[in-house]
């Protein structure tokens, strides 16, 4: 069984860290704009403090995905490159009727 990717856990926890304080503040009767601002500040602060490991793991995964040694090639990449190379650089596309 595959485990859930880190970015899904991180995103879900960030949403919970915002939604729970927002719901509590709205239930108490605080102005919606103020409760949204307070919930956003709480969510940001709590995620910086408590979600450090998940954030670092996610950034490591993103870095390794962006800096692969061998680029990912798809089946139609060569055909697209050949089609682009076949066009002259000064040719403008013809308008379609």
N, C-alpha and C positions, 0 to 999 in steps of 0.2 A: 504494500500500500504506500502510495506516495504521500509525503508530507506536504502540508500547505506551504506555498512560497512565503518568504519573509515579508515581502511587500504587502501581501494581503493581511497578514497579522498586524503589521505596523499601521496600515491604513484603517483597519477596523478599530484598533485601540485608539488611534487619534480621533476617530469619529465619536467613539464612546466618551473619551475625555472631554469632548465638547458638548455632546448631546445630554449627558447626565446632569452636569451643572445647569445647562440651559433649561432642562425640564424642571429641575428643582426650583430654580429662580422664577420661572413662569408660574409654577404651581403655588408659590408663596404670594405671587401677585406683584412682582417687580415689573417695572416698565419693560416692554419687549426689547427696546434698543439698548437699554442699560444691561439687561440680562444677557443679551447676545454679546455685548462687549466684554462683560465680566467672564462669561463662559469661554470666549475666545482667548482671553488672557490666561485663564486657568488652564485651558487645554494646551496652549503653547508652553506654559511654564512646567506643567506636569509631564508633558512629553519630552521636554529637554532633560528633566531630572530622571524620570523613570524608564524611558524607552531608549537609553543610550546604546545598549547592546543590539537591539533590533535595528536602530538607525545605522550603526556602524556595519552591521552585517549586510544591510540593504545597499549601502554605499559601496561596499566591497564587491557585491554581486554586480552592481551597475558598472563599476570600473572594469571588472574583468570582462563584462559583455562588450564594453566599448573598445577595449584594447586587446582583442584577440590576436594571436600571432598569424593565423590563417583566416583570410576573410571568408565569410559564408557566401557560397555561390549557389545560385538557383539554376534550374534547368533551362530557363529561357534567357538568361543573362547574355550568353554568347550571341543569340539571335538578335537581341536588342542592340548590342554593341555593333554587330554587323550592319544592321539597318541604319544606325546613326552614322557609322563610318561611310556608308554608301551615299549619304547626302552631301551636297557641296555646302561649304560653310556660308556662302553668300546667298543661297537659294532661300527664298521666302516661301512659306507654306501657301498653297493655293486655297483661295476661299471656297468653301463648299456651298452649293446653292441651297 
